[in-house]
Amino acid sequence: MIVTRKPDTQRPGRAVLPAALGVALLLGACAKGDMSTSGIPVDTRERHPIVLRDAPRSLDVFVGRAGGGLDPRQADDVARFGADYRRSGKGGLVAEVPTGAGRDLATHDTLDGIRRSLSRAGVQPGQLSVRTYRIADPELASPIRLTYASLQAGLPHSCGQWPTDLGASSYKTDAANEPYWNLGCATQANFAAQVADPLDLVRARGEGRLDTQKRMEAIKKLREGKDPSTQYRQEQTKVSDAVGGK
């Protein structure tokens, strides 16, 4: 006897269901961002984001034993520090003066030299406030510390952290061939430190003044059917002349 079987109409639906679940999982992974299997962002900019914050900038001006104001090196350092304060400083400029070292005359001369250097940089006398602090050891160098607050770019954490071992500690993470957490941290930190104006990381600067004369010359060439592009003269040396050939 031959037994016949009705066609299984449910099989196509069963085959489509795993495929639909796979697509849903892929879409869900894309929605969460580019994450590794260990939960750490793959993108360096997400692992080590650059943030802006108000932080102090300081300069230590050391007091000489004989007094006499500032030497040329320290006078130049103070002038540059004053110029930076005028460009990006917030609030006032504070000078913390040491007391208890037995060199009050030399400290007074150094503070006067600081005022002269700051004035040369354009800092007004009313922008500098003086405070004192008690030193713990008179034998150690106790500088006059200049401090002001400014907007700075940096990382929210320090580099050199290793949440997981780079060795064969976990086969699941080691075999995934994913970037380790500290990768790119130093690059991000150095980039943040090299930015002259942290606001450039947030928004672009406004356009400068247009060169009207150059624009009119370009329009004139277009009307005359000429190429408005700038032609730069380049002096090229032949290879035979450079190596002494004939």
Secondary structure as GFF3:
##gff-version 3
##sequence-region A 1 246
A	DSSP	alpha_helix	11	32	.	.	.	ID=ss1
A	DSSP	alpha_helix	44	47	.	.	.	ID=ss2
A	DSSP	beta_strand	51	61	.	.	.	ID=ss3
A	DSSP	alpha_helix	72	88	.	.	.	ID=ss4
A	DSSP	beta_strand	89	99	.	.	.	ID=ss5
A	DSSP	alpha_helix	104	120	.	.	.	ID=ss6
A	DSSP	three_ten_helix	125	127	.	.	.	ID=ss7
A	DSSP	beta_strand	128	134	.	.	.	ID=ss8
A	DSSP	beta_strand	144	154	.	.	.	ID=ss9
A	DSSP	alpha_helix	171	174	.	.	.	ID=ss10
A	DSSP	alpha_helix	185	194	.	.	.	ID=ss11
A	DSSP	three_ten_helix	198	201	.	.	.	ID=ss12
A	DSSP	alpha_helix	212	223	.	.	.	ID=ss13
A	DSSP	alpha_helix	239	242	.	.	.	ID=ss14
###
